[in-house]
Amino acid sequence: MIKRVLIKFSGEALAGESGFGIESEILNYIALEIKTLVDNGIEVGIVIGGGNFVRGVNASKGGIIRRTSGDHMGMLATVINGIAMQEALEYHGIDVRVQSALEIKEVCESYINRRAIRHLEKGRVVVFVAGTGNPFFTTDTAATLRAVEIDAQIIIKATKVNGIYDKDPAKFSDAVRLEKISYEQALRDNIKVMDDTAIALAKDNSLPIMVCNMFERGNLLNIIKNQSGTYSIVSN
């Protein structure tokens, strides 16, 4: 039985069709999906990207903004999303803590591993923000790192598609869905489940990565409780 999970959401998912900012309906939908997990006794950690506001790699294009500064801007964007998620979860009666890899003590806790685990044990959702706290590392890598650190049994990447494909299904009509692949295949064939650093870290720690459509209501709970529903998995 899976007891503790780390769920990775993209920042873009929060923006909806506009592609920028936070759409309240989507935020509320995600909060309700997380609530179903908490109500079923599942301990939940969350990492959200910041691409709905700024991505470091894009901000640094053109040479005016250095990549290091661009990545710090992206980290701050994840803090905005984390605070929004905290508010949405608390609105539905869920106890939440936001922990940041950058010290922003007026806004949220600093990341302390033992404290994060204690929150989870007490049934609180923990939202991890500001990535790893270091430039040149993505929030995918941050999600895998936090999952390993909190001893999560799986990491779920909640996306807009219902699993892993050999190529982008939005661009190629002949894209083939892959129900299960190995870490080695994901790395060798450059299948963009997560970035290579994240996949390598998951491989080294035998941490399964499940990819699912976040917009299939109840999918998260089905995956965690029964490992059924629509998803693809990267594992040994």
Secondary structure, DSSP 8 states (H G I E B T S, - for coil): ---EEEEEE-HHHHHGGG-SS--HHHHHHHHHHHHHHHHTT-EEEEEE--TTT--HHHHTTTSSS-HHHHHHHHHHHHHHHHHHHHHHHHHTT--EEEEESS--TTTSEE--HHHHHHHHHTT-EEEEESTTSSTT--HHHHHHHHHHHTT-SEEEEEESSSSEESS-TTT-TT--EESEEEHHHHHHTT--SS-HHHHHHHHHTT--EEEEETTSTTHHHHHHHHS-SSEEEEE-
